[in-house]
Amino acid sequence: MENLVYIALFAPFVGSMFAALFGMSPKQTFVGIIASSLLFISFAASAVLAFHVYTTGTAIHVTMMEWISAGDLMIPFGFLVDQVSVTMMTVVTLVSTVVHIYSIGYMDHDKSFNRFFSYLSAFVFSMMILVMSDNFAGLFIGWEGVGVCSWLLIGFWYHKEDVAREKNPSISPSWAANEAFIVNRIAGLGMLIGIFIIYWNVGSLQYDVVFADLPNLSSSVLNAAALALFIGAMGKSAQFPLHTWLTDAMEGPTPVSALIHAATMVTAGVFLIIRANPIFSMTPEVSFFIAALGTFVAFFAASMALVNRDLKRIIAFSTLSQLGYMFAAAGLGAYWIALFHLAAHAFFKALLFLGAGNVMHAMDDELDIFKMGGLKKAMNWTYIYMGVASLALAGIPIFAGFFSKDAIIETAFNEGTYVLWAILVLTAGMTAFYSFRQVFLTFHGAKRYKDEIHPHEMYKFVLIAMAPLAILAVIAGFFMGGFQTFVTKLLPNYEMSHHTHELIVVLTAVVLVFAVGGIWLAYKKYANGLKRDEKLENSFLYKLLANQYYIPQFYEEFITKPYAMISEKMWKDIDMKIVDATVDGIAKFLYKSGDKARAMQTGNLSNYLNWMAVGGVLLLIVAAISAMLA
């Protein structure tokens, strides 16, 4: 089994290094094929490891080498394959394999085809380190690794900057990549502080050692560590107020959105909470804050998706909303339910993003759903895929989202947090509405696109590669009972109370009414085409949602611009006038001194003797003064 652990971990790394060999070469299709094959090998190894952990109930612990040894600090380069990590491994490698195959078709005409696969596989390798590490230091290495790869992939089309800025001066691939990187550096500081707190008080960063020593720590230390770790999770999983980078990151290629911003990297924050559940279980105040913030974000992001016109950004807002659901579950102590929704969501959300990529490819990169319509006939398979994914996202029986999302909503009711429950139920209706709003406006009604655009379906192998995600979006929910048995050998076994069980039919019916009502409202309003309501679009509420509550503008005016102004002033007045002037002044003084001193080099022995005599006299004077002062 140890060899399988290494295969699962390092196969993506080999794929990345192989693709990097051809990074500066013209497109080579075999680079994508080999990278995809290595990802499939990683998935196969992960699946075998999952079966082993499931059947034996025992975790696999592998120590590759001693990594850091300084004083009492001992950190091995070790990996832990247990119920939580192997779930993440399987989900990450499965979605990554599909995205890699999809990218062969999607990036077919891109001149940097080979480089793209190198970055994509490097990201998967970093994500595998993150989820497989047996200590917080290793997790942080993977955490920063996915951050760097995300920066590379979001800004992959950096050469499109000028074109993008013509449309929106604030958004370009390079700008979006920098925003994501900087926001996550801010949050990463919080996570580092949390890791420092843990080490300072425990003396180790190994999960098993840290969790075993938690009862010996004070509540103030536990609360500080939990809050600091959650700040790190907020950045990676784009929770308010560190959320703006996720929708802006849609400037990257669509496969990046499907892999990083739906199924893997943005779920790393949720994974951190689940992995460190012993800490959060002992900090109820922090956990409730997580649940409350997650519920707020679920509603907050869904409200912005209601009016957005950008196909990818609608799905990105949906991702924000679903991450909020996951945090709500984890904050309420239902860690295994949060993990199940993480896995189920990865399948149907990645499918939605890939379907959006198909539409974008067919529409000459157009993403405005108000300029689409009537694509059902030309793109029937994509329509089916996005319809299935939207049904799962809306939580319609029998699809995966019905089981996982309903379980989260029931958890809020079970805990007596009825306000959170009501908000999550309302959000479920909003989710159904915006999901089918985009489906109907994209595929139904009369065409609203230009005559020179000729929509067409993607390559057949791409559509076939998407099929596993569609199948899992339908059937994944039926494995919820077995999943609970599997992961609760490690995670707390959260169960609904008798009272909740008695009301389960009513609770399910309430959520279903809101979900079906949202779909019906979207059908009534958009199924027959776009009907613009200028009065509505000019209303304050519509503009508030369309402008994302003016939060990006607030950040631009009160953080970005003042910081840039201060930086420019510091550069001009302090760096240039003081620092540079001082350094340059010293350099000029030394240069001129040396220039003058060259006159002493006459080659005349008597001159040298005279200078030696002067030096001797000066030394005697210094010695005499020193003796007097002593």
matplotlib code that plots the C-alpha trace (Angstrom):
import matplotlib.pyplot as plt

x = [0.0, 2.9, 3.8, 0.2, 0.5, 3.5, 1.9, -1.2, 0.9, 3.7, 1.9, 0.6, 4.1, 5.6, 3.0, 3.8, 7.5, 7.0, 4.8, 7.3, 9.9, 7.8, 6.7, 8.4, 7.6, 4.6, 1.5, 2.0, -1.2, 0.6, 1.7, -2.0, -2.6, 0.3, -0.6, -4.2, -3.1, -0.9, -3.8, -6.0, -3.2, -3.3, -7.1, -6.9, -4.3, -6.5, -9.6, -7.7, -6.5, -10.1, -11.3, -8.5, -9.4, -13.1, -12.7, -10.0, -11.0, -7.3, -5.4, -2.1, 0.7, 3.8, 6.9, 9.0, 11.9, 12.7, 12.0, 12.7, 14.8, 15.7, 15.9, 12.6, 10.9, 10.6, 8.5, 8.7, 7.7, 4.8, 1.4, -1.8, -4.4, -7.5, -11.2, -11.1, -7.9, -8.8, -12.2, -10.5, -7.9, -10.5, -12.6, -9.6, -8.0, -11.4, -12.4, -8.8, -8.7, -11.9, -10.7, -7.3, -9.1, -11.5, -8.6, -7.1, -10.1, -10.7, -7.1, -6.7, -5.9, -3.9, -0.2, 0.7, -1.0, 2.0, 2.6, -1.0, -0.8, 2.3, 0.6, -2.6, -0.8, 1.4, -1.8, -3.1, 0.2, 0.1, -3.5, -2.6, 0.2, -2.4, -4.9, -2.5, -0.1, 0.0, 0.9, 0.0, 3.4, 2.9, -0.7, 0.6, 3.2, 0.4, -1.8, 0.8, 1.5, -2.1, -2.0, 1.0, -0.5, -3.8, -2.0, -0.3, -3.6, -5.9, -3.3, -2.6, -4.0, -2.0, -1.6, -5.3, -5.0, -5.4, -8.5, -10.0, -9.3, -11.2, -14.3, -13.6, -10.5, -10.5, -10.5, -7.9, -6.4, -3.2, -5.2, -7.5, -4.5, -2.8, -6.0, -6.5, -2.9, -2.8, -6.2, -5.0, -1.7, -3.7, -5.7, -2.5, -1.1, -4.0, -3.4, 0.3, -0.5, -2.8, 0.0, 2.4, -0.1, -0.5, 3.3, 4.0, 1.5, 1.8, 5.4, 4.4, 2.5, 1.6, -2.1, -2.3, 0.0, -1.8, -5.3, -4.3, -2.9, -6.0, -7.6, -4.4, -4.9, -6.8, -10.0, -8.4, -5.6, -8.0, -10.3, -7.3, -6.0, -9.4, -10.1, -6.7, -7.1, -10.5, -9.2, -6.9, -9.9, -11.9, -9.3, -9.0, -12.7, -13.5, -15.8, -16.9, -15.2, -12.4, -14.7, -14.2, -11.3, -13.3, -15.7, -12.9, -10.8, -13.3, -10.9, -8.8, -9.5, -12.7, -11.0, -9.2, -12.6, -13.9, -10.9, -9.7, -12.8, -15.4, -14.0, -10.7, -8.8, -11.8, -12.9, -9.5, -10.8, -13.7, -11.3, -9.1, -12.1, -13.0, -9.5, -9.0, -12.5, -11.1, -10.1, -13.4, -15.4, -13.9, -14.5, -18.3, -18.3, -15.9, -17.9, -21.2, -19.5, -18.4, -21.9, -23.5, -21.0, -21.4, -25.2, -24.8, -22.5, -24.9, -27.6, -25.3, -23.7, -27.0, -28.6, -25.9, -26.3, -30.0, -29.2, -25.8, -25.5, -22.0, -22.4, -19.2, -19.7, -23.2, -21.7, -18.9, -21.4, -23.1, -19.9, -19.6, -23.1, -22.5, -19.3, -21.4, -23.6, -20.5, -19.2, -22.7, -22.7, -19.1, -19.8, -22.8, -20.7, -22.0, -18.5, -19.3, -22.3, -20.1, -17.6, -20.3, -21.7, -18.1, -17.8, -21.2, -20.9, -17.6, -19.2, -22.2, -20.4, -17.4, -19.9, -21.6, -18.3, -17.3, -20.7, -20.2, -16.9, -18.7, -21.1, -18.2, -16.3, -19.4, -20.2, -16.8, -16.0, -19.3, -20.5, -23.5, -26.6, -28.7, -26.9, -27.5, -30.7, -31.8, -28.7, -30.6, -30.7, -27.1, -25.7, -28.1, -25.5, -24.3, -27.9, -28.5, -25.3, -26.0, -29.7, -28.6, -26.0, -28.6, -31.1, -28.5, -27.6, -31.2, -31.6, -34.3, -34.8, -33.1, -30.0, -27.0, -27.6, -31.0, -29.4, -26.4, -27.9, -31.1, -29.0, -27.3, -30.6, -32.0, -28.9, -29.7, -33.2, -31.9, -29.6, -32.4, -30.9, -34.1, -33.0, -30.1, -32.5, -34.9, -32.1, -30.8, -34.3, -34.8, -31.4, -32.3, -35.2, -32.9, -30.4, -33.1, -34.1, -30.7, -29.6, -32.5, -32.5, -29.1, -30.2, -33.4, -31.7, -28.8, -30.6, -34.3, -36.2, -35.1, -31.5, -30.2, -26.6, -25.0, -25.5, -21.8, -21.7, -22.4, -22.9, -21.6, -21.0, -17.6, -15.5, -17.1, -14.2, -14.8, -18.5, -17.7, -15.1, -17.9, -20.2, -18.8, -19.5, -23.1, -23.6, -22.2, -24.3, -27.3, -26.3, -23.9, -26.6, -27.6, -24.2, -24.8, -25.5, -22.5, -20.4, -21.6, -20.6, -17.2, -16.1, -17.7, -15.0, -12.9, -15.3, -17.9, -21.1, -23.6, -27.2, -30.6, -32.7, -35.9, -37.9, -36.2, -36.8, -40.5, -40.6, -38.3, -41.1, -42.3, -38.8, -38.1, -41.3, -40.7, -37.3, -38.7, -41.5, -38.9, -36.7, -39.5, -41.0, -37.7, -37.5, -41.2, -40.5, -37.5, -39.5, -42.3, -40.1, -37.4, -38.3, -39.7, -36.9, -35.6, -38.2, -36.4, -38.0, -36.4, -38.3, -36.8, -33.3, -33.3, -34.5, -32.1, -32.2, -31.4, -28.4, -27.3, -27.2, -25.7, -22.9, -22.2, -23.4, -20.8, -18.2, -15.6, -16.0, -15.6, -12.4, -11.2, -11.9, -11.0, -8.3, -6.7, -6.4, -5.3, -2.7, -1.5, -1.3, 0.6, 2.9, 3.6, 4.2, 6.5, 8.4, 8.8, 9.3, 11.0, 12.5, 13.8, 14.5, 15.8, 16.8, 18.1, 19.6, 21.5, 22.7, 23.7, 25.4, 27.5, 28.4, 29.4, 31.4, 33.3, 33.8, 35.2, 37.3, 38.8, 39.3, 41.2, 43.2, 44.5, 46.8, 48.7, 49.8, 52.8, 55.2, 57.7, 59.2, 59.9, 56.2, 55.1, 57.5, 56.0, 52.5, 53.6, 55.0, 51.7, 49.8, 52.2, 51.7, 47.9, 48.0, 50.1, 47.6, 44.6, 46.5, 47.3, 43.6, 42.4, 44.8, 43.6, 40.0, 40.6]
y = [0.0, 2.3, 2.3, 3.2, 6.2, 7.4, 6.7, 8.6, 11.6, 11.8, 10.8, 14.3, 15.7, 13.5, 14.7, 18.3, 17.8, 16.0, 18.7, 21.3, 19.8, 20.9, 24.2, 26.4, 24.1, 24.3, 22.3, 18.6, 16.6, 13.7, 16.1, 16.4, 12.7, 11.6, 14.2, 13.0, 9.3, 10.0, 11.7, 8.6, 6.5, 8.7, 8.3, 4.5, 4.4, 6.6, 4.4, 1.3, 3.0, 4.1, 0.5, -0.7, 1.9, 1.1, -2.6, -2.7, 0.4, 1.2, 4.3, 4.1, 6.2, 6.7, 8.7, 9.5, 11.2, 13.4, 16.9, 19.5, 18.7, 21.8, 21.5, 20.0, 20.6, 17.3, 17.4, 14.4, 14.5, 12.2, 11.3, 10.0, 8.1, 7.8, 8.2, 12.0, 12.3, 9.4, 10.9, 14.1, 12.2, 10.3, 13.4, 15.6, 13.0, 12.0, 15.6, 16.4, 13.5, 14.7, 18.3, 17.2, 15.2, 18.1, 20.5, 18.6, 19.7, 23.1, 24.3, 22.7, 26.0, 27.6, 28.2, 27.5, 24.2, 22.3, 24.9, 24.8, 21.1, 21.6, 24.1, 22.1, 18.9, 20.9, 22.2, 18.7, 17.6, 20.6, 19.7, 16.1, 17.2, 19.4, 16.6, 13.8, 15.4, 14.1, 17.5, 21.2, 22.2, 19.8, 21.0, 24.6, 23.6, 22.2, 25.2, 27.7, 25.4, 25.5, 29.3, 29.7, 27.3, 29.2, 32.4, 30.9, 29.4, 32.4, 34.7, 32.1, 34.4, 37.4, 38.6, 39.3, 42.1, 45.0, 43.5, 42.8, 46.3, 47.8, 46.2, 46.7, 48.6, 46.7, 43.1, 41.3, 37.9, 39.4, 41.6, 38.7, 36.4, 39.1, 39.7, 36.0, 35.7, 38.8, 38.0, 34.5, 35.9, 38.0, 35.0, 32.8, 35.0, 34.0, 30.4, 30.8, 32.4, 29.5, 27.0, 29.0, 29.0, 25.2, 24.6, 27.0, 25.3, 21.7, 21.4, 19.5, 19.9, 16.2, 15.8, 12.9, 14.6, 17.9, 16.4, 14.2, 17.2, 19.5, 18.7, 20.1, 23.5, 26.5, 27.6, 31.0, 29.1, 26.8, 29.7, 31.7, 28.7, 27.9, 31.5, 31.9, 28.7, 29.7, 33.0, 31.0, 28.9, 32.1, 33.2, 29.9, 29.2, 32.8, 33.6, 37.1, 39.6, 37.8, 36.6, 39.0, 37.1, 34.0, 35.6, 37.7, 34.5, 33.6, 35.4, 32.2, 29.4, 27.5, 24.2, 26.1, 27.3, 23.8, 22.3, 25.0, 27.1, 24.4, 21.1, 21.4, 24.5, 26.5, 23.4, 23.4, 25.7, 23.4, 20.5, 22.3, 22.7, 19.0, 17.8, 20.0, 19.1, 18.1, 21.8, 23.2, 20.7, 22.2, 25.8, 26.1, 29.9, 29.9, 27.0, 28.9, 31.9, 29.7, 28.3, 31.8, 33.3, 30.3, 30.7, 34.4, 33.7, 31.1, 33.7, 36.6, 34.9, 33.5, 36.9, 38.2, 35.3, 36.2, 39.1, 38.4, 38.0, 36.4, 32.6, 31.7, 34.3, 33.0, 29.6, 31.1, 32.9, 29.5, 28.0, 30.7, 29.9, 26.2, 26.7, 28.6, 25.5, 23.4, 25.8, 25.9, 22.2, 22.0, 24.9, 23.0, 19.9, 17.9, 17.4, 14.2, 15.9, 18.9, 16.4, 14.6, 17.8, 18.8, 15.6, 15.7, 19.4, 18.8, 16.5, 18.7, 22.0, 20.9, 19.6, 23.0, 24.8, 22.4, 22.9, 26.7, 26.1, 24.3, 27.2, 29.7, 27.7, 27.6, 31.3, 32.7, 33.4, 35.2, 34.8, 37.2, 35.0, 37.9, 37.4, 33.7, 31.7, 28.9, 26.8, 23.6, 22.2, 22.9, 21.8, 19.1, 17.1, 20.2, 21.1, 17.7, 17.9, 21.4, 20.5, 17.5, 19.6, 22.3, 19.8, 18.5, 22.0, 22.9, 19.9, 18.0, 14.3, 12.0, 14.0, 14.2, 17.8, 16.7, 14.4, 16.5, 20.0, 18.8, 17.2, 20.5, 22.3, 19.6, 20.0, 23.7, 22.8, 19.9, 22.3, 24.7, 27.5, 28.2, 31.6, 29.8, 27.1, 29.7, 31.5, 28.2, 27.2, 30.6, 30.2, 26.8, 28.5, 31.3, 28.6, 26.8, 30.1, 31.3, 27.8, 27.5, 31.1, 30.6, 27.3, 28.8, 32.0, 30.0, 27.1, 28.1, 30.7, 32.5, 33.2, 36.5, 36.1, 37.5, 35.8, 35.3, 33.0, 29.4, 27.3, 23.8, 21.0, 20.2, 17.2, 13.8, 12.7, 15.8, 15.0, 11.4, 12.6, 14.7, 11.7, 10.4, 13.7, 13.6, 10.1, 10.9, 14.1, 11.7, 8.7, 10.0, 10.7, 7.1, 6.4, 8.8, 6.0, 4.0, 7.2, 8.0, 4.6, 5.0, 8.4, 8.4, 5.8, 9.0, 11.9, 12.5, 10.6, 13.4, 12.1, 13.9, 13.9, 12.0, 15.2, 16.0, 12.5, 12.9, 16.1, 14.9, 14.6, 18.1, 19.6, 17.9, 19.1, 22.7, 22.7, 21.0, 23.6, 26.4, 24.5, 23.6, 27.1, 28.6, 26.5, 27.3, 31.0, 30.8, 28.8, 31.2, 34.2, 32.9, 29.6, 31.4, 33.9, 37.1, 39.6, 42.7, 44.6, 48.1, 49.2, 46.3, 46.7, 50.4, 49.7, 50.2, 46.5, 45.2, 47.6, 46.7, 43.0, 43.6, 45.6, 43.0, 45.3, 47.8, 45.8, 45.7, 49.4, 50.0, 47.9, 49.8, 53.3, 52.7, 50.0, 49.6, 53.2, 54.6, 51.8, 52.5, 56.3, 55.7, 53.3, 55.8, 58.6, 56.3, 55.5, 59.0, 60.8, 58.2, 55.6, 57.9, 61.1, 59.5, 55.9, 56.1, 59.5, 58.2, 55.1, 57.1, 59.8, 57.2, 55.6, 59.0, 59.9, 56.6, 57.0, 60.6, 59.6, 56.8, 59.2, 61.6, 58.9, 57.7, 60.8, 59.2, 56.4, 58.2, 55.3, 57.5, 55.7, 59.0, 60.0, 56.6, 57.0, 60.5, 59.1, 56.3, 58.9, 60.8, 57.6, 56.8, 60.2, 59.9, 56.4, 57.9, 60.7, 58.3, 56.0, 59.0, 60.3, 56.8, 56.5, 59.9, 58.9, 55.6]
z = [0.0, 0.6, -3.1, -4.0, -1.7, -3.6, -7.0, -6.0, -4.8, -7.4, -10.6, -11.1, -10.3, -13.0, -15.4, -14.6, -15.1, -18.3, -19.7, -18.5, -20.8, -23.8, -22.2, -24.8, -27.7, -30.1, -29.1, -28.7, -28.2, -26.6, -23.7, -22.7, -23.2, -21.0, -18.3, -18.4, -18.2, -15.2, -13.5, -14.2, -12.6, -9.6, -9.4, -9.8, -6.9, -4.8, -5.5, -4.5, -1.3, -0.6, -0.9, 1.4, 4.1, 3.6, 4.0, 6.7, 8.6, 9.2, 8.1, 6.2, 7.6, 5.4, 6.4, 3.4, 5.2, 8.1, 6.9, 9.6, 12.7, 14.8, 18.6, 19.8, 16.5, 14.5, 11.3, 9.0, 5.3, 6.1, 4.6, 6.2, 4.2, 6.3, 5.8, 5.3, 3.2, 0.9, 0.2, -0.8, -2.8, -4.8, -5.5, -6.5, -8.8, -10.4, -11.2, -12.2, -14.7, -16.3, -16.5, -18.0, -20.7, -21.3, -21.6, -24.5, -26.5, -24.9, -25.2, -28.6, -30.3, -27.5, -28.3, -24.7, -24.6, -23.1, -20.4, -19.4, -18.6, -16.6, -14.4, -14.2, -13.0, -10.6, -9.0, -8.5, -7.0, -4.5, -3.7, -3.0, -0.6, 1.2, 1.8, 2.4, 4.8, 8.4, 9.9, 9.8, 8.2, 5.3, 4.9, 4.7, 2.0, -0.1, 0.8, -0.6, -3.5, -4.7, -4.2, -6.5, -9.1, -8.9, -9.6, -12.6, -14.0, -13.4, -15.1, -17.8, -20.5, -19.2, -22.8, -23.0, -20.5, -22.8, -24.4, -21.0, -19.7, -22.6, -21.2, -17.5, -16.3, -13.0, -14.4, -16.5, -16.1, -14.5, -12.2, -11.1, -10.5, -8.3, -6.4, -5.7, -4.6, -2.4, -0.7, 0.1, 1.5, 3.9, 5.0, 5.0, 7.7, 9.9, 9.3, 10.0, 13.3, 14.1, 13.4, 15.6, 18.4, 18.1, 18.1, 20.9, 23.2, 22.1, 20.8, 17.7, 14.5, 13.9, 13.8, 16.2, 18.8, 18.6, 18.9, 21.8, 23.7, 23.2, 26.6, 28.3, 26.6, 27.9, 26.3, 25.3, 23.5, 21.7, 20.6, 19.3, 17.4, 16.0, 14.9, 13.3, 11.3, 10.2, 8.9, 6.6, 5.6, 4.8, 2.2, 0.5, 0.4, -0.4, 2.6, 3.3, 3.4, 1.5, -1.3, -4.2, -5.7, -6.6, -9.2, -10.6, -11.1, -13.9, -16.2, -16.3, -18.7, -18.0, -17.1, -14.3, -13.0, -13.0, -11.2, -8.9, -8.2, -8.0, -6.9, -5.3, -4.1, -2.8, -0.7, 1.0, 3.7, 4.4, 4.5, 7.0, 9.4, 8.9, 9.4, 12.5, 13.8, 17.3, 17.8, 16.5, 18.5, 21.7, 20.6, 20.4, 20.1, 17.1, 15.5, 15.8, 14.2, 11.3, 10.9, 11.1, 8.6, 6.3, 6.3, 5.6, 2.7, 1.3, 1.1, 0.2, -2.8, -4.1, -4.1, -6.4, -8.7, -9.2, -11.5, -12.9, -16.7, -16.9, -17.3, -15.4, -12.7, -12.0, -11.4, -9.3, -7.1, -6.8, -5.6, -3.0, -1.8, -1.6, 0.3, 2.8, 3.1, 3.8, 6.5, 8.1, 8.4, 9.8, 12.2, 13.6, 14.1, 11.2, 9.8, 7.8, 6.2, 5.2, 3.7, 1.7, 0.3, -0.6, -2.7, -4.2, -5.0, -6.7, -9.3, -10.4, -10.1, -12.1, -14.7, -14.7, -15.3, -18.1, -19.7, -19.5, -21.2, -24.0, -24.4, -24.3, -27.0, -29.2, -28.8, -29.6, -26.0, -25.3, -21.7, -21.5, -21.1, -22.4, -25.7, -26.1, -26.4, -28.6, -28.1, -27.2, -30.7, -31.6, -28.2, -27.0, -25.0, -23.2, -22.5, -20.9, -18.8, -17.6, -16.9, -14.8, -12.9, -12.3, -11.0, -8.6, -7.5, -7.0, -4.7, -6.7, -5.9, -6.9, -7.6, -5.4, -4.1, -2.7, -0.2, 0.8, 0.9, 2.6, 5.3, 6.0, 6.2, 8.5, 10.7, 11.2, 12.3, 14.5, 16.3, 17.1, 15.0, 13.3, 11.9, 10.1, 8.9, 7.5, 5.6, 4.2, 3.0, 1.3, -0.2, -1.7, -3.5, -4.8, -5.9, -8.0, -9.6, -10.7, -11.8, -14.2, -15.2, -16.8, -18.3, -19.9, -21.1, -22.6, -24.3, -24.6, -26.6, -29.8, -30.5, -29.4, -30.7, -33.8, -37.2, -37.7, -34.6, -35.5, -32.3, -32.3, -29.8, -28.4, -29.5, -28.8, -26.6, -24.4, -24.1, -23.2, -20.6, -18.9, -18.6, -15.3, -13.6, -14.9, -13.7, -10.2, -10.1, -10.3, -8.2, -5.6, -3.1, -2.9, -1.3, 1.6, 4.1, 3.3, 3.3, 6.8, 8.0, 6.3, 7.5, 11.0, 12.0, 12.2, 12.3, 14.9, 14.0, 13.8, 14.0, 13.9, 17.0, 17.4, 17.0, 13.7, 12.4, 13.2, 11.1, 8.3, 5.8, 6.5, 6.5, 3.2, 1.7, 2.8, 1.1, -2.0, -2.3, -2.4, -4.9, -7.2, -6.8, -7.9, -11.0, -11.8, -11.5, -13.7, -16.3, -16.3, -16.7, -19.0, -20.7, -23.8, -24.1, -22.5, -21.4, -20.2, -17.3, -17.4, -14.3, -12.4, -13.8, -12.8, -9.3, -6.3, -5.2, -8.7, -9.1, -5.6, -6.4, -9.9, -8.4, -5.7, -3.0, -4.2, -2.1, -5.0, -5.5, -1.7, -1.7, -4.8, -3.3, 0.3, 0.2, -3.2, -4.3, -0.9, -0.6, -4.1, -3.3, -0.1, -1.9, -4.6, -2.1, -0.1, -3.2, -4.4, -1.0, 1.1, -1.1, -3.8, -1.8, 1.4, 1.0, -2.6, -1.9, 1.2, -0.6, -3.7, -1.5, 0.3, -3.0, -4.5, -1.4, -1.6, -5.4, -5.0, -2.1, -4.1, -7.0, -4.8, -3.1, -6.4, -6.3, -3.5, -5.8, -7.3, -7.4, -5.5, -2.4, -0.5, -0.9, 0.5, 3.5, 4.2, 4.2, 6.5, 8.9, 8.8, 9.6, 12.5, 14.0, 13.7, 15.4, 18.3, 18.7, 18.8, 21.3, 23.6, 23.5, 24.3, 27.3, 28.7, 28.4, 30.1]

ax = plt.figure().add_subplot(projection="3d")
ax.plot(x, y, z, "-o")
ax.set_aspect("equal")
plt.show()
